[in-house]
């Protein structure tokens, strides 16, 4: 179905949005603020529950994130939908559980677009409410429509504009996968016609060196496992690529590029309501931040966390500069739990010390245990969201779409966001008590179920005990598992084996 065939929401229109929803108004006088807020989602990459200083780490300080938390509410039991990037992002944007589809696993760099243009997205919602919409940074949801791979030398269709985004400046997949170029509104940014781009995830191109065969060319980072194919910027990646020329990114400039595009979007839309989906690269491998952030005792991974904090600082300062901070709802969270060695020799394990990326929670990225999906979650909206508070309500990314629909008073099409619920008062901390349950997805389509303080992990016939060479437990087992997180937050005592 083309985008023209997508059902359109019934909206009251941005001009009529003079107050927040009645449910929020009734909960507390704070919610009587009269405006149409800008909305920014800052989605971190591979930053765990315990990685930021408001969540208790003493290894590094993230003062901008602390400032954001002090201006709003910090949640301690918030969950992304999946413990890996692609399904997590898919569910956040669509309100649809990724595990219900067979094609939402971790996407290769040349995968076709996973969200179908006829699906209703968060960006569609904001468009229907009269907002300008933008996505900047990591995408990892596919582009184009060719299942055999995309032509990177022409405009890629479909792209985020077919999902409701007015502007997009994105990485096609992740920093450790080719193609290593930025895509602006469906076209390779700074395209170099003298170096056309070719991408394959099956075989290398003649004459192109790889990290496996030419380790002497790895001048910036070497792989610890996998990640030994095409070399770009002295770092080998997953997949094969030829060409690119001046369009190729430099890893140490990725965060700066994301910051610049985010600032430009804010400036260009300061006179109208906007929604910005800002996806940083930060702690995802390969970690190679700017020199100014190379000062953490945790090494490159810690440096990447400091760089993430720097990005948050730049966004906050720009909002203040434009006089928009008081009229902007900011949600800071992460796409999944943290991981140390995820494929490169950056000494994250050796320099870990007492730092626990996922706090006291078991598992991490890829895992069904709490460390896989329990993520940082901070909501700030001055004058509406209570400042300096900590909430232990059970929260899930799956509810973003319907909660924002309640905020904007938009009636959704009947097929939109089938798994999303309206928990606006919980997200704004104005009287809601959160979900009774959340569903958490680990590797593949395996799921776990949280019901209040209990966690149930169904058995699987052929479990994978560890996620590749990361050392992270997947949580999969041949026996059913039930944990009481109130008395056993580390998920060590299976109540079904007593």
N, C-alpha and C positions, 0 to 999 in steps of 0.2 A: 504494500500500500504506500502511496506517495504521501508526503507531508500534507498535501492539500486535502487528503482524506482523513486526516486526524481530527477527532472530535474536539470541539472548542469548548472551553469552560464558560459558564455564565458568570460574569463578574459585575460587581457594582461600579467598577471603574475607579481609577486612582483618585480622581477628583473628589469622589464621595467618601474616601477613607479618612474620616475625621477623628475616629477613635479606634482603640483596640477592641477585640471581640468582647461581648458582654460577659463571657465566662471569666476573662481576665479582669474586667472592670469590677466584677462583683467580689473577686478574691481579695483585692487590696486596693486602696486609693492610689498606690504608686502607678497602677496600670492605666490611669486616666489621662496619660500624656496624649496630647492632640497632635498627631503628625503621621506621616507615612515614612517609616524608617527605611533608610538604606540597610541592606543586609549583606554582610561579608562572612563567608565560611572560609576559615583558614584550615585547610586539611593538610596536616603533616604526613610525612611518609616514613613508616617504620619507627615512629617514636612511641615508646611504651609508656605504660601507666606511671612508672617510676622514674622517667627520664628527665622531668622538668622540676625545678626547685619548688614550685608550689605543692608538689606531690611528695616532697620529703627528701629528695636526694641532696646530699651534702657534697657530692663530688664536684659539681659545677653549679653556677648560679645563672638563672635565666630571668633577669630583672624585668624585662618587658612583659614576659608571661606573668610574672608576679604582679606587675601593675595591672594587667588585664584582669587577673583573678581578684585583686583587691577592689576593682571597680564593678565586679559582678559576682556571680555564684560559681563555685567550683564543685563539680559533681564527682563522687568517688565510685559510683557503680554504673557508669555509662559504658555502652557497648557498640562497637561497630558490628556490622552484620556478619562479616567473614574475616578470617584470620589471614587472608591474602588480598592483594590489591584489587584486581579486576572485579571479583564478585562483591567486594566491599563497596567499591565506587558505584557499581551498577545499582546496587540496592539503595544506596543513599540518594541517587538521582531519580530513581523510578518508584520507590516505595514497593518494590516487588522482590521477594526473596530469590536470590540468584540460584540457590540450590534447586529451585523448581524448574530450571532450564538446564539443558545438557551442554550448552555452548558458552558458559560464562566463567570458565576456568581462567587461570593466569594466561593472558593473551600474549602471543608473539608480537614482534614489532610490526609485522606486515599483515596482521589479522584484519578482516573486515569489521566494520563497526558493529558492536555487540548490541547496543541499544537500537532497536528498530525505529525508524523515523515516525512510524505511526504510534509509538508508545508515548504516553504523556509523561513529561519530566518536570523536575523542579523549575527548570528554566522556562518551560511553557507556562507554568503557574505564574511566575513573576511577569512574564510578557503579558499574560492576560490581565494582570493587575496594573499595567501601564508602566512597568519598569524597563530600563535598559539593562541587558544581561551580558555578562562576560565570563569567560573561563580563561585562566592563565596558569601555566605550569604543567605538571604531570597530568596526562590524560589516561592512558592505558586501558582504553575501551574500544580500540580499533578505529580504523578510518577506511573509507571506500567500501566497495561491495564485492570485490573479487576474492573468492575463497582460496584462490591459488597465489595470492599476493597482489600488491598494489603497484601502480605506475606512479612513481614519486616525481616525475618530470612534468606532470600536468596537474590540474586542480583535482583534488580528491573529493569524490562525492559518493555517498553522503559524508558530511562532516558535522561539527557541533552546531552549525547554523541550521541544520535539519532537525535539531533537538531543542530549539528555542533560544540558542545563544546568539546575540547580535554580534559579538566579537569573540575571537578565540586566538590565543597565542600559546601553543602547547607542544609538549614532547609527545610524539606518537605513542610511545610505550613508557619505558623507564630508561634511566641513564645507563644501565648495564646491557641494554638491547639496542641493536641497530634498527632503523636508521638514526644516526646521531645528528639530527637537524631539527630546527624549530619549524612548526607548521602554523602559518598565520592565515586564518580564514580559509583553510583548505589548501593553501599553496605553501611550498617550501619557502621560508623566509630567506632573503639574501641568496636566492637561487643563482647558481653559477652555471650558465649554459655550456661552458667549456669543460665542465666535469659533471655530466649527467649521472643520475643516481640509480644504482641497481642494488636490489636487496634479495637475499635468499636465506631461508632457514633450512635448506636441504644440502647445498654444496657450495664450496668456495668458488670464487671467480679466478681465472687463470692469472697467475702472477701476483696475487694479493697476499701479503704476509699475514700470518696468524700468530697469536700469542703462544700457541702450542709449538709451532715450528721455529719461531724467531723470538725467543724470550729476551734476546739482547736488545730488542726494540721497545721493550716495556720500561720506559724511562720514568713513568710516574707511579704506577701500581702494577703488581703482579697478582695473578689469581691464586687462591688457595684451593679451590675446587671449581670445576667448570669454568665458564667465563674466559675461555682461551681461544676464541675465534678472532674475528676482525679486530685490528688495532686502530683506534682513533685516539689522538692526543696522548700517545704513550701508554694507553690502557686497553687491554683486550676485552672483548664483549661477548655476548651471546648472539649468534647469527653472523651472517656474512654480508659485507657491503663493499661496493666499489663506487668511487666518485664522491661528489659532494663539494669538493673544493672549498671556497670561502663560506659556504653555508654550514660547514661542520662546526659544532659547538666545541668550546673548551670547558672542561668540567669545573675548573676553578671560577668560571664566569657564569655558571648556571643560576646560582642564587641571585646574583646581581641582575641578570636578564629578567628573571621573574619579578624582582622588586621594581625594576624600571617600568615594566609593562603594567604592573598593578597600580603604581603611582600615576601613570599616564591615564589609565582607565578612570581612576577616581577624579583626576583633574578635569578630564573631558566631560564627565557626567555630573559634576558638582551641582548643576542647576536643576537636576531632575532625579527622581528616585532610581537607584540602581541596585542590582544584585551582582556580586562578584564571588565566583567560585574560585578561590585562590589555593592552588595545590602546589605546595613546596616539594623540593627534592630531598633536601637535608640529609637525614640519617640513612637513606637508602644507598646501597652500594652502586657504583664505586664512590667512596667518600673521599672527596678531594676539594675541600673548601678553600676560600681565599686566605692568603697569608695572614691577614690581620686577625683571623680567628684561630690561628694555630698556636694555642696557648693552654689548652685543656690538659689536665693530668690523665685524661682518658684517651689521649691520642686523637686520631682523625675522627673517630666516631663522636667523641666529646666535642671536638672542634665543630663538627657539623651541627650539634645541638646548639652551640653558641651562635652559629650562623643563622639557624632557624630563629633564635631569639632576636637576632639583628633584623631579620625580615619583619617580625612582629613589630619591632620598634619603629621601623620605617613606615609601616602602614598606620600605626597610631599617630605618629608625628604628622603624616600627610593629612589625616582626617582633622587633626587639630588645626593645621595650617589653613585648611579650607573651611573651617568653622562647621564641620560635619560630625564631630565626635559624639555630641549629645543626641544626634538624630540617626545614629547608626547602631544597629544590632550586630554584634560580632559573636560568632560561634567558633571556638578553637577546639580542634579535636585531631584524631589521627586515624589513618585508614586501617591499621591493625597493630598488633603488639610489636614489641621490639625484638631485635635479633643482634647478636654480636658478629660471629663469623658467618657471613652470608655470601662468601665467594671470593674475597680478596685478602691479601696479606697486609692488613692495616693495623694489626696488633690490638684489635678490640678486645680479644680474650685476655691477652697477656697484661693489658693495662686496666682491666676491669676493676681490680681492687675490691672494695666492698660495695661498689655501685651495682644495683640490681635494676636493669632496664624496665622490668615489669613489676617492680616492688616485691611484695611477699607472695605474689601470685605464681602458681605453677605454670610452666610452659612459656610460650612466646609466639611470635609470628609462626604461622602454619598450624597452631595447636588448638585442640578442642578444650583444653584447660583454660582457666580464666585469663592467663597471660596472653592468650591469642587474640581475644576480642575486648577485654576490659581496657579502655583507652582514656587518655586525658580528655576532659570535656569541660570547657569553661564558657559561660554565656555572660555577655556584658551588654547592657543597654541602659545607660544612665537615666535614672529617674523612674525606671520600670522594673528592671531586675534588681533585687536587693543586693547591695554592695557588701563585699567582704564575707559572704556567707558560704558555708559548706553544706551540700545536700547529699544524702545517701540514697535518694530515690533511684529505682531501677529504670534506666533510660536506654533507648535503642535508636541508632541512626535511621532505622526503617521508618520512623515516625516523622522525619523531617518534612516530607511533602505535605502530609495532612495537617501538621501543626502550623506550617506556614500558610496553608490555605485558610486556616482559622484566623490567623493573624491578619491576613489580607481580605478576609470576607469573600473568598472566591468559592463558588460552588463547582466542584470537580465533575468531569464527565463520568458516567457510570462505570467505565472500565479502568479508570485511573487508579494508580496506587493501591492495588488490591490487598496488600498486606500492611499498609500504613494505618496508624490510628492518630487521632487528634489528642496530643498530650501537651498542648501549648502552655497551659498553666504550670505544668511541671517544668517545661523547658525555660519558662520565664521565672520560675520559683515564686509563683504568686498564688499558691494554694493547692496545686496538684500533688498527688502522692505517687506518681509513676506507674509503671506497668506491674502487673502480677507476674508476667513471664516474658522472657526473650528467647529467641532461637539463635544459636551461635554456630557458625559453619567453620570447619577446619579445612584440611586438605581435601580436595575433591568435593564430593557432595555429602560428606559425612557431617552430621549435625549433633549438637548437644542442646539440651533444654534447661533453662533456668526457670524455676518456679519459686518466686520469692527467694528464700535463702537456700533452697535446695538446687542441686545440679545433677541432672541425669544424662549419662552418655550411653546410648544404645550400643550393643555389641556389633562387631563386623566380622565377617567370615575370614577375611585375609588382612589383618591389620598391618599397617606400616608403623613401626614403633618410633622411629626417628625421622625427622625431616631432613633428608639428604645428609650432608656432613655438618649441619649446624649444631648438632648435639641437643636440639630441642625435641622434647617428647610430643608426639602428635596427639596423644590421648586416646588413640584407637586401641581397642582390645577385643578379645573374643568373648569376654564376659561383660555383663552389664555393670555400670558403675553409678553409684549414687553418693553424693557428698553433701554434708550439711555445712555450708560456708559460714554459718554463724559461729560454730564451734571449731571448724576445721577450714579456715580460709585458704590453706595451702593445698587442699584437695589430696590429703594423704591417707584418709581412712575411708575406704569403700564400705558403706553401710550394708551392702548386699553380700559381703563376704564374711560377716560376723558369724 
